[in-house]
Amino acid sequence: MSDMVKVRLLGIFGVAYGSKEAELKIEGDVRLKEIIQKLTCTSEALKHVLIDSDLKSPLPNAVIIVNGKDISVLNGLDTPIKNGDEILIIPAIHGG
């Protein structure tokens, strides 16, 4: 039986991906950055709005929550992901 994780994409991320939710199969030791990479490899539109082109990171553009905790209090993009985890990706609000 494959391990699964659920990813919820809010706002523009869900629009770009074409769905507000994705369920992904994982095997072995997986880090959050690998889940992000898997999502953006299947959607160029999501990659465009989620990944900062200069930093090659989603962090300037998104708040990412794993099982109810901001990844800043976990291990950031190196946070381990396991079966049944829920990842929430929320657009960061920028003001000017």
ABEGO torsion letter per residue (X at the ends): XBBBBBBBBBEAAAAAAGBABBBBBBBEBBBAAAAAAAAAAABAAAAAAABBAAAGBAAAABBBBBGGBBAAABAEAABBBBBGBBBBBBBBBBBX
